[in-house]
Amino acid sequence: MTLAGNSDFKSWVSQLKKDIRGAQIRAAIKVNTELLRLYWRMGANICKKQVSASWGDGWLKELSRELTAEFPDMKGFSYRNLRYIRQWYEFYYQQLANWQQPVANLRNETEQQPVAQISEDAFFSVPWGHHLYIITQCKDVNKAVFYLNKTVELGWSRAVLLNFLDTDLYERQGKAVNNFRRLLTEPQSDLAAQTLKDPYNFDFLTLDGEYRERELENSLIQNITRFLLELGTGFAFIGRQVPLVIGDETVYPDLLFYHLELRCYVVVELKVTKFKGEHLGQLGVYVSAVNHIKKKPIDNPTIGLLICKTKNNVMAQYALESTNQPIGISEYQLSQLMPENIQSQLPTIEDIEATLSDNDIDKESKSDSHNI
């Protein structure tokens, strides 16, 4: 008797597989958490010994050799990783005095707490590789904690985290010029303001030279997954040029989204020119039309987002004062394309990383002798 076609058996096996995968994920998180707690304690001990002990130069390398020999199956005791553990601990420890609401004490009360704006459990649940990206690219703890929280909240992979670090998400988040505080009630006004960015990074597009608004729109739709990633969490794409019938006329906004956290429609208009005050009139009509035609009683008021090539912030703010529709105004940036003959002469990412790695090791070796 074969069970290959038995639906009850296949359904039961499928559920077992889900349970096993869930257990694997929970086990991996537990292992990661315990490993990071170990690293935190090691970082504290290394920093203390660095100040109090008189063991001469090179003791950190000797520690690496001792631990690697004793625990050959563990890969985290290389000299390079021990330096990262020390850097990780120092990065957060030095900022503790500035925080007003520290997290709950760690189990060992003699050790310092890691961060203030993120819970202890969340801090230690972030994978070590993510932590390394963050501490090597962030000079400010508030910025680092922003990326830690986003990683936990949205489940960012290492590649997604690196993308947002490279495109300065922290500096761009919540920076769009808007009139939300005047026209929206709290907490929607604050959440809407934090949802929008300025500028939006469209480096995944290949537009160059002169192009029209329809070409920009087409390119964004062709790259809708990347576009949604850049817009941020919560955006659901409804459609492009969605017809809105107003009396005997029909209008077609460029792009229509629904935001799951704001619980409202978001109308996006694209302009490949510098911002002009008259742009708001058109977008305001679209926002009003969506409120009348598509908005349900349970939905919050529709907001508009105008994304233009450049803008004068003062002019944008003055223009927003003249409209009674909640609108945000942002710019967009495209990647600077280079001729192939120039690109071929540039070093590869691997070349740059190898050079930086060598330089870091040299600098750390020198700093070891100065710090001990």
C-alpha positions in Angstrom: 0.0 0.0 0.0 1.4 3.4 -1.0 0.7 6.5 0.9 2.0 8.9 -1.8 -1.5 9.9 -2.8 -3.1 9.8 0.6 -4.2 13.4 1.4 -4.6 12.8 5.2 -1.1 11.3 5.4 0.4 14.2 3.4 -1.4 16.8 5.5 -0.2 15.1 8.7 3.4 15.0 7.4 3.2 18.6 6.3 2.2 19.7 9.8 5.1 17.6 11.3 7.5 19.4 9.0 6.3 22.8 10.1 6.7 21.8 13.7 10.2 20.6 13.1 11.2 23.8 11.2 9.7 25.8 14.0 11.7 23.9 16.6 14.9 24.4 14.5 14.3 28.1 14.4 13.6 28.4 18.1 16.7 26.3 18.8 18.8 28.5 16.5 17.6 31.6 18.3 18.4 30.1 21.7 21.9 29.1 20.6 22.4 32.6 19.1 21.2 34.3 22.3 23.4 32.2 24.6 26.4 32.8 22.3 25.9 36.6 22.4 25.5 36.6 26.2 28.8 34.7 26.3 30.4 37.3 24.0 29.1 40.1 26.2 30.6 38.6 29.3 33.9 38.0 27.4 33.9 41.6 26.2 33.5 42.9 29.7 36.3 40.7 31.0 38.7 41.6 28.1 38.1 45.3 28.7 38.7 44.9 32.5 41.9 43.0 32.0 43.1 45.4 29.3 43.1 48.1 32.0 44.2 46.1 35.1 46.6 43.4 33.9 50.3 43.8 33.0 50.8 40.9 30.6 52.6 42.8 27.9 51.9 43.0 24.2 50.1 40.3 22.4 48.1 38.8 25.2 44.8 38.9 23.2 46.5 36.8 20.5 47.6 34.3 23.1 44.1 34.2 24.5 42.9 33.4 21.0 45.3 30.5 20.7 44.4 29.1 24.2 40.6 29.2 23.5 40.9 27.9 20.0 43.0 24.9 21.2 40.6 24.2 24.0 37.4 24.6 22.0 38.4 23.6 18.4 34.7 23.2 17.3 33.9 26.8 18.1 34.8 29.4 15.5 34.3 32.6 17.5 37.7 32.7 19.3 39.9 33.9 16.5 42.0 36.9 17.2 39.9 39.0 14.8 36.6 38.0 16.4 37.9 38.7 19.9 38.8 42.2 18.8 35.2 42.6 17.4 33.8 41.3 20.8 35.8 43.9 22.6 34.8 46.7 20.1 31.1 45.6 20.4 31.1 45.8 24.2 33.0 49.1 24.3 30.7 50.6 21.7 27.5 50.2 23.8 29.1 50.4 27.3 30.5 53.8 26.8 27.1 55.3 26.0 25.2 54.0 29.1 25.7 57.2 31.1 23.6 59.1 28.6 20.5 56.9 28.9 17.6 57.7 31.2 15.7 54.4 31.0 18.1 51.4 31.0 16.9 47.9 30.3 16.4 45.4 33.0 19.6 44.2 34.7 21.4 41.3 33.2 21.6 38.2 35.2 25.1 39.0 36.4 24.7 42.3 38.2 28.4 43.1 38.1 28.3 43.5 34.4 27.1 46.6 32.6 23.9 46.6 30.6 24.0 46.6 26.8 21.5 49.2 25.5 18.7 51.4 26.7 16.3 51.7 23.7 16.0 48.1 23.0 15.0 45.2 25.3 17.6 42.8 26.6 16.0 39.8 24.8 15.8 41.7 21.5 19.4 42.9 21.8 20.7 39.3 22.3 18.4 37.8 19.6 20.1 39.8 16.7 22.6 37.5 14.9 26.3 38.2 15.5 26.9 39.0 11.8 24.2 41.7 12.0 25.9 43.2 15.1 29.2 43.3 13.3 27.7 45.2 10.3 26.1 47.7 12.6 29.0 48.5 14.9 31.4 48.8 11.9 29.1 51.3 10.1 27.5 53.2 12.9 29.4 55.8 15.0 26.3 56.7 17.1 24.5 54.3 19.5 21.1 55.8 18.7 21.7 55.0 15.1 22.9 51.5 15.9 19.8 50.8 18.1 17.6 52.0 15.3 19.0 49.3 13.0 18.8 46.7 15.8 15.2 47.4 16.4 14.3 47.3 12.7 16.1 44.0 12.4 14.1 42.5 15.2 10.8 44.0 14.1 11.0 43.2 10.4 13.3 40.1 10.5 15.9 41.7 8.2 18.4 39.4 6.6 22.0 40.4 6.6 21.7 41.6 2.9 18.7 43.8 3.7 20.4 45.3 6.7 23.5 46.1 4.7 21.4 47.7 2.0 19.7 50.0 4.5 23.0 50.8 6.2 24.5 51.7 2.8 21.5 53.9 1.8 21.4 55.8 5.2 17.9 54.8 6.2 18.4 56.2 9.7 19.1 59.7 8.3 16.2 59.6 5.8 13.5 58.1 7.9 10.8 60.6 8.8 12.4 63.5 7.0 9.8 64.3 4.4 8.3 67.8 4.5 4.6 67.4 5.5 1.6 68.9 7.1 0.4 65.8 9.0 0.5 67.4 12.4 -2.0 70.1 11.3 -4.4 67.8 9.5 -4.2 64.4 11.1 -5.0 63.3 14.6 -2.5 61.6 16.9 -1.1 59.0 16.8 -1.6 58.8 13.0 0.1 62.1 12.4 3.3 61.0 14.1 3.3 57.5 12.5 2.6 59.0 9.1 5.5 61.4 9.4 7.9 58.6 10.5 6.7 56.4 7.7 7.9 58.7 4.9 11.5 59.2 3.9 13.5 62.0 2.2 15.1 61.3 -0.1 13.9 58.0 -1.6 16.8 55.9 -3.0 16.0 54.5 -6.5 19.5 53.2 -7.2 17.9 50.0 -8.4 16.7 51.8 -11.5 18.8 52.2 -14.7 17.4 55.5 -15.9 19.9 58.0 -17.2 19.8 61.3 -19.0 16.4 62.7 -19.9 13.4 60.6 -19.1 9.7 61.3 -18.6 7.4 60.7 -15.6 5.8 57.7 -17.3 9.3 56.1 -17.8 10.0 56.6 -14.1 6.7 55.1 -13.2 7.2 52.1 -15.6 10.6 51.4 -14.1 9.3 51.5 -10.5 6.5 49.1 -11.4 9.0 46.7 -13.1 11.0 46.8 -9.9 8.0 46.7 -7.6 9.6 44.5 -5.0 12.6 46.8 -4.6 10.3 49.8 -4.6 8.2 48.4 -1.8 11.3 47.6 0.2 12.4 51.2 -0.2 9.0 52.6 0.7 9.2 50.5 3.9 7.1 48.1 5.9 3.3 48.3 5.7 2.9 49.4 2.1 0.6 47.2 0.0 0.5 48.0 -3.8 -3.1 48.5 -5.1 -2.3 49.6 -8.7 -1.0 52.2 -11.1 -3.2 54.7 -13.0 -6.2 53.5 -11.0 -9.3 55.2 -12.5 -11.2 57.5 -10.2 -14.5 58.7 -11.7 -15.4 62.2 -10.6 -18.7 63.3 -12.1 -18.3 63.1 -15.8 -14.5 63.1 -15.6 -12.0 60.3 -14.8 -8.6 61.0 -13.2 -5.6 58.6 -12.9 -3.2 58.9 -10.0 0.2 57.5 -10.7 0.4 54.9 -8.0 -2.1 53.8 -5.2 -1.1 52.0 -2.1 -2.7 51.0 1.2 -0.7 51.2 4.4 -1.5 48.4 6.8 -0.2 50.1 9.9 -1.6 53.6 9.1 -4.8 51.9 8.0 -5.2 54.3 5.1 -4.7 54.7 1.4 -1.6 56.5 0.1 -1.6 58.2 -3.2 1.8 58.6 -4.8 2.6 61.1 -7.5 5.9 61.2 -9.3 7.5 64.3 -10.8 10.8 64.3 -12.7 11.2 68.0 -12.2 11.8 70.3 -9.3 8.9 70.8 -6.9 6.3 73.4 -7.9 3.4 74.6 -5.8 0.9 73.7 -8.4 1.8 70.0 -8.1 -0.1 69.9 -4.8 -3.4 70.9 -6.5 -3.4 67.8 -8.6 -2.4 65.5 -5.8 -4.9 67.1 -3.4 -7.7 66.3 -5.9 -6.6 62.6 -6.0 -6.5 62.4 -2.2 -9.9 63.8 -1.9 -11.3 61.5 -4.7 -9.9 58.4 -2.9 -11.5 59.5 0.3 -14.9 59.8 -1.4 -14.7 56.7 -3.7 -12.5 54.1 -2.0 -12.1 55.0 1.7 -14.3 52.9 4.0 -15.6 54.1 7.4 -12.9 52.0 9.2 -10.1 53.6 7.2 -8.1 56.6 8.3 -8.0 59.7 6.0 -6.0 59.2 2.8 -2.6 60.8 2.6 -0.6 61.9 -0.4 3.1 61.5 -1.2 4.7 63.7 -3.8 8.1 62.3 -4.9 10.0 64.9 -7.1 13.5 65.2 -8.5 14.4 68.1 -6.3 12.7 70.6 -4.0 13.1 73.8 -2.1 12.1 72.9 1.5 10.9 76.3 2.4 8.8 76.5 -0.8 7.4 73.0 -0.1 6.4 74.0 3.5 4.7 77.2 2.3 2.8 75.3 -0.4 1.7 72.7 2.2 0.2 75.5 4.3 -2.2 76.3 1.5 -3.7 72.8 1.2 -6.2 71.0 3.5 -5.1 67.5 2.4 -2.5 65.6 4.3 0.5 65.4 2.0 4.2 64.7 2.3 6.9 65.9 -0.1 10.1 64.0 -0.8 12.9 63.9 -3.3 14.3 60.8 -5.1 17.9 59.9 -6.0 19.1 57.7 -8.8 22.5 56.0 -8.9 25.2 57.7 -10.8 26.0 55.6 -13.8 29.6 55.4 -15.0 31.1 54.3 -18.3 32.1 50.7 -18.5 35.8 51.5 -19.2 35.9 53.5 -15.9 34.1 50.8 -13.9 36.6 48.2 -15.1 39.4 50.2 -13.6 37.9 50.4 -10.2 38.8 47.9 -7.4 36.2 45.2 -6.7 34.4 44.9 -3.4 36.6 41.9 -2.5 39.8 44.1 -3.2 38.5 46.8 -0.9 37.5 44.5 1.9 40.8 42.7 1.8 42.7 46.0 2.0 40.5 47.3 4.9 40.9 44.0 6.7 44.7 44.1 6.5 44.7 47.8 7.6 42.3 47.0 10.5 44.5 44.2 11.8 47.6 46.4 11.6 45.9 49.2 13.5 44.5 46.9 16.1 47.8 45.3 16.7 49.3 48.7 17.3 46.4 49.8 19.5 46.8 46.6 21.6 50.3 47.7 22.7 49.1 51.2 23.4 46.1 50.2 25.4 47.7 47.6 27.7 
